Amino acid sequence: MKTNFLYLLILVFTINCSKKNEQTKKNNHKQYITVLGIAQDGGYPHIGCQRTCCANFYNGINKKKSVVALGLVDIENKQKWIFEASPDMHTQLAHLELNHLKKENIIDGVFLTHAHIGHYTGLMYFGREAYGKSNINVFAMPKMKDFLQKNGPWSQLISLKNIVLKSLQHDSLMVLNNKLKTTPFKVPHRDEFSETVGYKIEGTKKSALFIPDIDKWKTWDKNIIEEVKKVDYAFLDATFLNQNEVKRAMSEVPHPFIQETVDLFKNESLKTKNKVIFIHFNHTNPTLQKNSKERTIIEKLGFRFASEGDNYEI
């Protein structure tokens, strides 16, 4: 009887270890994506928030969450890129240096999605007040590029050659090296100052979608289900859980609610659902809290949630 009980404990321990290894925090991959931030533009905790969600940070229950960003690391070629220039980019770049790949030039390139504060304002750290180095590659679409060139303080980064703008085009493949490539594609969003893009990131083994911001899946000219089926990972906009989350007109800040995305994929296979990795959470979103009942229910359906420090082979 004792032998059987011991065997059962070993079996449970082995299964748990196997699951942890699938969500690899440390890895031996040569090329991979690493999650550097998961929060919506305002971050977590959020300015002016007196609700329980943010109080849980100040009373020590929850940790700070960085604003959304992905790192792309190639150990073999000793190169790394960051997708998004968030307000937390200074610590995100430090994380890449300390935990992934250290090199003289802090980053090989920054890929921007659009001109909302959580997605480009981290460029300020490249200026003379902070990092002050030269010729950091910043990849941007035409309107985004024009916005940076014509508005300070970003224009000063260009004139002082702290950054060098590199042009992107919709649906145009960019080869990063002999192992990695990426393709930007336009998505509908509140484009007050620039267009908005998502990215397809491709390695020799796997591929990923990165769409942190979009108005609604139905307003896109592509079918999100079919696009997810073409890749191994899909980091998708999860700003709000549902319609009732915040006390403001949701038409002012349109996003696909997590519940809408879950409903859209409800008849798909578990394999397809498992490709969806939710990211870009507003501070009010209960699924930002790891042990929330809302998150647990959605995970049991087969969907996944991005966590800072997770790595995905590419």
Kinemage of the C-alpha trace (Angstrom):
@kinemage 1
@onewidth
@group {chain A} dominant
@subgroup {mainchain}
@vectorlist {calphas} color= white
{ca met a 1} P 0.000 0.000 0.000
{ca lys a 2} L 2.823 2.400 0.915
{ca thr a 3} L 4.603 1.488 -2.322
{ca asn a 4} L 1.515 2.316 -4.392
{ca phe a 5} L 1.073 5.641 -2.587
{ca leu a 6} L 4.736 6.521 -3.172
{ca tyr a 7} L 4.377 5.626 -6.854
{ca leu a 8} L 1.311 7.885 -7.109
{ca leu a 9} L 3.197 10.808 -5.563
{ca ile a 10} L 6.080 10.347 -8.005
{ca leu a 11} L 3.634 10.189 -10.935
{ca val a 12} L 1.865 13.415 -9.876
{ca phe a 13} L 5.202 15.160 -9.353
{ca thr a 14} L 6.405 14.063 -12.806
{ca ile a 15} L 3.228 15.316 -14.515
{ca asn a 16} L 3.435 18.684 -12.736
{ca cys a 17} L 7.080 19.104 -13.689
{ca ser a 18} L 6.249 18.256 -17.306
{ca lys a 19} L 3.535 20.964 -17.395
{ca lys a 20} L 5.915 23.547 -15.942
{ca asn a 21} L 8.499 22.695 -18.587
{ca glu a 22} L 5.940 23.344 -21.336
{ca gln a 23} L 5.537 26.917 -20.060
{ca thr a 24} L 9.297 27.363 -20.089
{ca lys a 25} L 10.686 30.278 -18.095
{ca lys a 26} L 14.293 29.262 -18.790
{ca asn a 27} L 15.114 27.518 -22.022
{ca asn a 28} L 17.750 26.136 -24.297
{ca his a 29} L 16.127 27.424 -27.489
{ca lys a 30} L 18.390 29.086 -30.033
{ca gln a 31} L 15.642 31.405 -31.319
{ca tyr a 32} L 12.648 32.350 -29.216
{ca ile a 33} L 10.087 34.959 -28.220
{ca thr a 34} L 10.110 36.138 -24.615
{ca val a 35} L 7.221 37.994 -22.974
{ca leu a 36} L 8.443 41.306 -21.525
{ca gly a 37} L 5.122 42.944 -20.652
{ca ile a 38} L 1.430 42.091 -20.621
{ca ala a 39} L -0.463 45.197 -19.424
{ca gln a 40} L -2.428 47.774 -21.411
{ca asp a 41} L -0.816 51.196 -22.044
{ca gly a 42} L -1.431 52.551 -18.535
{ca gly a 43} L 0.256 49.562 -16.905
{ca tyr a 44} L -0.533 47.882 -13.611
{ca pro a 45} L -1.056 49.435 -11.109
{ca his a 46} L -2.910 52.125 -13.059
{ca ile a 47} L -2.844 55.880 -12.491
{ca gly a 48} L -5.801 57.094 -10.428
{ca cys a 49} L -7.094 53.614 -9.675
{ca gln a 50} L -8.483 53.152 -6.150
{ca arg a 51} L -10.247 49.885 -6.919
{ca thr a 52} L -9.442 46.515 -5.404
{ca cys a 53} L -7.547 45.439 -8.535
{ca cys a 54} L -4.816 48.055 -7.996
{ca ala a 55} L -5.082 48.038 -4.200
{ca asn a 56} L -3.903 44.434 -4.429
{ca phe a 57} L -0.553 45.762 -5.661
{ca tyr a 58} L -0.155 48.336 -2.903
{ca asn a 59} L -1.018 45.842 -0.175
{ca gly a 60} L 1.515 43.358 -1.526
{ca ile a 61} L -0.832 40.723 -2.974
{ca asn a 62} L 0.011 41.282 -6.671
{ca lys a 63} L 3.218 42.241 -8.459
{ca lys a 64} L 3.648 45.133 -10.889
{ca lys a 65} L 2.877 44.266 -14.509
{ca ser a 66} L 4.891 45.891 -17.300
{ca val a 67} L 3.251 47.375 -20.380
{ca val a 68} L 2.957 45.017 -23.350
{ca ala a 69} L 6.114 44.051 -25.252
{ca leu a 70} L 7.730 40.975 -26.759
{ca gly a 71} L 11.424 40.271 -27.114
{ca leu a 72} L 12.778 38.247 -30.032
{ca val a 73} L 16.086 36.588 -29.233
{ca asp a 74} L 18.525 34.727 -31.481
{ca ile a 75} L 21.252 33.187 -29.334
{ca glu a 76} L 22.902 31.552 -32.347
{ca asn a 77} L 23.383 34.825 -34.260
{ca lys a 78} L 23.741 36.937 -31.103
{ca gln a 79} L 20.902 39.293 -32.046
{ca lys a 80} L 17.765 40.520 -30.313
{ca trp a 81} L 14.819 42.771 -31.110
{ca ile a 82} L 11.935 44.233 -29.139
{ca phe a 83} L 8.374 44.581 -30.419
{ca glu a 84} L 6.881 47.762 -28.890
{ca ala a 85} L 8.642 50.660 -27.192
{ca ser a 86} L 6.598 50.725 -24.010
{ca pro a 87} L 7.031 53.164 -21.088
{ca asp a 88} L 8.678 50.196 -19.317
{ca met a 89} L 11.215 49.658 -22.089
{ca his a 90} L 14.165 50.672 -19.891
{ca thr a 91} L 13.585 47.725 -17.542
{ca gln a 92} L 12.498 45.434 -20.389
{ca leu a 93} L 15.788 46.020 -22.216
{ca ala a 94} L 17.638 45.436 -18.956
{ca his a 95} L 15.784 42.128 -18.590
{ca leu a 96} L 16.893 41.124 -22.083
{ca glu a 97} L 20.496 42.015 -21.197
{ca leu a 98} L 20.606 40.255 -17.846
{ca asn a 99} L 18.548 37.164 -18.566
{ca his a 100} L 18.844 36.493 -22.284
{ca leu a 101} L 21.607 38.050 -24.366
{ca lys a 102} L 24.191 40.644 -23.379
{ca lys a 103} L 25.875 42.621 -26.145
{ca glu a 104} L 27.454 46.006 -26.753
{ca asn a 105} L 24.554 47.457 -28.731
{ca ile a 106} L 21.629 47.178 -26.341
{ca ile a 107} L 19.140 46.131 -29.043
{ca asp a 108} L 19.338 45.316 -32.764
{ca gly a 109} L 16.019 46.955 -33.488
{ca val a 110} L 12.674 48.169 -32.179
{ca phe a 111} L 9.459 47.320 -34.036
{ca leu a 112} L 6.587 49.750 -33.437
{ca thr a 113} L 2.887 48.966 -33.824
{ca his a 114} L 1.273 52.422 -33.504
{ca ala a 115} L 1.258 55.849 -31.833
{ca his a 116} L -0.622 55.175 -28.598
{ca ile a 117} L 1.312 55.929 -25.422
{ca gly a 118} L 1.978 52.360 -24.338
{ca his a 119} L 3.518 51.415 -27.661
{ca tyr a 120} L 6.089 54.047 -28.611
{ca thr a 121} L 6.881 56.431 -25.723
{ca gly a 122} L 9.695 54.189 -24.468
{ca leu a 123} L 11.747 55.679 -27.306
{ca met a 124} L 12.374 58.601 -24.913
{ca tyr a 125} L 14.973 56.484 -23.102
{ca phe a 126} L 17.218 56.541 -26.171
{ca gly a 127} L 17.637 60.334 -25.873
{ca arg a 128} L 20.475 62.405 -24.418
{ca glu a 129} L 18.712 62.557 -21.027
{ca ala a 130} L 19.051 58.778 -20.658
{ca tyr a 131} L 20.866 56.254 -22.883
{ca gly a 132} L 22.230 58.788 -25.360
{ca lys a 133} L 23.797 56.323 -27.775
{ca ser a 134} L 23.636 56.455 -31.577
{ca asn a 135} L 22.010 54.682 -34.491
{ca ile a 136} L 19.447 52.446 -32.813
{ca asn a 137} L 17.217 50.988 -35.509
{ca val a 138} L 13.517 51.773 -35.133
{ca phe a 139} L 11.170 50.096 -37.618
{ca ala a 140} L 7.962 51.971 -38.386
{ca met a 141} L 5.141 52.172 -40.918
{ca pro a 142} L 4.835 55.312 -43.148
{ca lys a 143} L 2.399 57.315 -40.959
{ca met a 144} L 4.176 56.274 -37.765
{ca lys a 145} L 7.481 57.314 -39.282
{ca asp a 146} L 6.041 60.661 -40.371
{ca phe a 147} L 4.609 61.254 -36.884
{ca leu a 148} L 8.019 60.731 -35.253
{ca gln a 149} L 9.782 62.965 -37.781
{ca lys a 150} L 7.383 65.898 -37.370
{ca asn a 151} L 6.785 65.917 -33.600
{ca gly a 152} L 9.091 66.552 -30.658
{ca pro a 153} L 10.702 65.179 -28.644
{ca trp a 154} L 10.864 62.259 -31.076
{ca ser a 155} L 12.186 64.413 -33.907
{ca gln a 156} L 15.177 65.292 -31.712
{ca leu a 157} L 16.031 61.615 -31.365
{ca ile a 158} L 16.245 61.545 -35.151
{ca ser a 159} L 18.182 64.792 -35.604
{ca leu a 160} L 20.723 63.743 -32.967
{ca lys a 161} L 20.897 60.295 -34.584
{ca asn a 162} L 19.991 58.513 -31.357
{ca ile a 163} L 17.616 56.493 -33.505
{ca val a 164} L 17.552 55.637 -37.195
{ca leu a 165} L 14.102 55.140 -38.706
{ca lys a 166} L 13.666 52.098 -40.940
{ca ser a 167} L 10.638 51.833 -43.218
{ca leu a 168} L 8.052 49.074 -43.008
{ca gln a 169} L 5.334 48.300 -45.534
{ca his a 170} L 2.025 46.513 -45.096
{ca asp a 171} L 2.293 42.775 -45.787
{ca ser a 172} L 5.929 43.111 -46.837
{ca leu a 173} L 8.274 40.417 -45.519
{ca met a 174} L 11.399 41.593 -43.685
{ca val a 175} L 14.268 39.125 -43.321
{ca leu a 176} L 16.073 39.723 -40.028
{ca asn a 177} L 18.768 37.077 -40.494
{ca asn a 178} L 19.139 33.527 -41.779
{ca lys a 179} L 16.836 32.221 -39.017
{ca leu a 180} L 14.203 34.887 -38.460
{ca lys a 181} L 11.805 37.073 -40.434
{ca thr a 182} L 8.789 39.242 -39.716
{ca thr a 183} L 5.871 40.739 -41.609
{ca pro a 184} L 3.831 43.777 -40.473
{ca phe a 185} L 0.155 43.943 -41.426
{ca lys a 186} L -2.408 46.689 -40.903
{ca val a 187} L -5.297 46.202 -38.482
{ca pro a 188} L -8.242 48.556 -37.798
{ca his a 189} L -7.740 50.626 -34.651
{ca arg a 190} L -8.126 54.213 -33.432
{ca asp a 191} L -5.540 55.692 -35.788
{ca glu a 192} L -5.426 59.296 -34.582
{ca phe a 193} L -1.705 59.744 -35.298
{ca ser a 194} L -0.559 56.667 -37.189
{ca glu a 195} L -1.703 53.422 -38.735
{ca thr a 196} L -1.769 50.319 -36.508
{ca val a 197} L -0.088 47.027 -37.326
{ca gly a 198} L 0.263 43.548 -35.974
{ca tyr a 199} L 3.216 41.295 -36.794
{ca lys a 200} L 3.806 37.779 -37.966
{ca ile a 201} L 7.114 36.498 -36.587
{ca glu a 202} L 8.651 33.451 -38.219
{ca gly a 203} L 11.546 31.230 -37.237
{ca thr a 204} L 12.850 28.000 -38.730
{ca lys a 205} L 10.691 25.892 -36.408
{ca lys a 206} L 7.597 27.883 -35.454
{ca ser a 207} L 5.713 31.111 -36.085
{ca ala a 208} L 3.638 33.614 -34.127
{ca leu a 209} L 1.064 36.377 -34.514
{ca phe a 210} L 1.281 39.501 -32.375
{ca ile a 211} L -1.868 41.659 -32.367
{ca pro a 212} L -1.936 43.635 -29.088
{ca asp a 213} L -4.437 46.231 -30.369
{ca ile a 214} L -7.367 45.952 -32.766
{ca asp a 215} L -10.896 47.395 -32.747
{ca lys a 216} L -12.921 44.237 -33.366
{ca trp a 217} L -12.149 40.994 -35.196
{ca lys a 218} L -15.142 41.526 -37.501
{ca thr a 219} L -13.785 44.874 -38.726
{ca trp a 220} L -10.534 43.276 -39.939
{ca asp a 221} L -10.353 42.177 -43.572
{ca lys a 222} L -8.870 38.835 -42.500
{ca asn a 223} L -10.435 35.927 -40.623
{ca ile a 224} L -8.763 35.690 -37.212
{ca ile a 225} L -9.587 31.987 -36.843
{ca glu a 226} L -7.886 31.134 -40.121
{ca glu a 227} L -4.901 33.348 -39.282
{ca val a 228} L -4.463 31.623 -35.907
{ca lys a 229} L -4.552 28.202 -37.580
{ca lys a 230} L -1.581 29.198 -39.762
{ca val a 231} L 0.757 29.813 -36.798
{ca asp a 232} L 1.912 28.103 -33.605
{ca tyr a 233} L 1.238 31.012 -31.228
{ca ala a 234} L -1.165 33.940 -31.425
{ca phe a 235} L -0.651 36.762 -28.915
{ca leu a 236} L -4.032 38.499 -29.116
{ca asp a 237} L -5.633 41.676 -27.748
{ca ala a 238} L -7.248 40.924 -24.378
{ca thr a 239} L -7.718 44.461 -23.070
{ca phe a 240} L -11.166 43.875 -21.559
{ca leu a 241} L -12.976 40.748 -20.437
{ca asn a 242} L -16.470 41.991 -21.315
{ca gln a 243} L -18.788 44.956 -21.898
{ca asn a 244} L -19.396 45.725 -18.215
{ca glu a 245} L -15.813 46.118 -17.063
{ca val a 246} L -15.380 49.902 -17.067
{ca lys a 247} L -17.777 52.816 -16.592
{ca arg a 248} L -17.275 54.569 -19.913
{ca ala a 249} L -18.559 54.275 -23.462
{ca met a 250} L -16.772 51.221 -24.841
{ca ser a 251} L -17.126 52.723 -28.322
{ca glu a 252} L -14.415 55.201 -27.253
{ca val a 253} L -11.947 52.367 -26.684
{ca pro a 254} L -13.030 49.496 -28.948
{ca his a 255} L -11.290 46.182 -28.430
{ca pro a 256} L -12.380 42.574 -28.891
{ca phe a 257} L -13.532 41.447 -25.446
{ca ile a 258} L -11.947 38.199 -24.295
{ca gln a 259} L -15.441 36.763 -24.077
{ca glu a 260} L -16.015 37.644 -27.739
{ca thr a 261} L -12.805 35.897 -28.772
{ca val a 262} L -13.649 32.836 -26.666
{ca asp a 263} L -17.106 32.674 -28.274
{ca leu a 264} L -15.610 33.060 -31.739
{ca phe a 265} L -13.330 30.038 -31.187
{ca lys a 266} L -15.835 27.917 -29.237
{ca asn a 267} L -16.326 25.361 -32.036
{ca glu a 268} L -12.643 25.087 -32.878
{ca ser a 269} L -10.366 22.239 -31.807
{ca leu a 270} L -8.462 22.277 -28.540
{ca lys a 271} L -5.272 22.495 -30.615
{ca thr a 272} L -6.456 25.744 -32.199
{ca lys a 273} L -7.699 27.239 -28.932
{ca asn a 274} L -4.357 26.410 -27.313
{ca lys a 275} L -2.590 28.646 -29.823
{ca val a 276} L -4.406 31.716 -28.490
{ca ile a 277} L -2.328 33.510 -25.859
{ca phe a 278} L -4.133 36.533 -24.430
{ca ile a 279} L -2.060 39.689 -23.824
{ca his a 280} L -2.488 43.495 -23.309
{ca phe a 281} L -4.743 43.465 -20.214
{ca asn a 282} L -6.382 46.566 -18.778
{ca his a 283} L -5.868 46.893 -15.011
{ca thr a 284} L -9.601 46.260 -14.490
{ca asn a 285} L -9.524 42.934 -16.335
{ca pro a 286} L -9.993 40.154 -13.749
{ca thr a 287} L -8.006 37.717 -15.909
{ca leu a 288} L -4.912 39.827 -15.217
{ca gln a 289} L -5.069 38.255 -11.744
{ca lys a 290} L -3.516 34.803 -12.090
{ca asn a 291} L -5.847 32.917 -9.779
{ca ser a 292} L -9.115 34.639 -10.688
{ca lys a 293} L -12.124 32.409 -11.340
{ca glu a 294} L -12.654 34.098 -14.724
{ca arg a 295} L -9.144 33.214 -15.862
{ca thr a 296} L -9.388 29.661 -14.539
{ca ile a 297} L -12.603 29.032 -16.481
{ca ile a 298} L -11.096 30.329 -19.737
{ca glu a 299} L -7.910 28.302 -19.257
{ca lys a 300} L -9.972 25.142 -18.797
{ca leu a 301} L -11.483 25.795 -22.235
{ca gly a 302} L -7.973 25.549 -23.715
{ca phe a 303} L -6.936 29.202 -24.067
{ca arg a 304} L -3.716 30.578 -22.609
{ca phe a 305} L -2.582 33.801 -20.955
{ca ala a 306} L 0.764 35.521 -21.431
{ca ser a 307} L 2.945 35.920 -18.343
{ca glu a 308} L 6.096 37.978 -18.086
{ca gly a 309} L 9.140 35.752 -18.418
{ca asp a 310} L 7.496 33.072 -20.558
{ca asn a 311} L 9.555 31.924 -23.535
{ca tyr a 312} L 8.322 30.413 -26.796
{ca glu a 313} L 10.563 28.645 -29.286
{ca ile a 314} L 10.323 30.132 -32.758
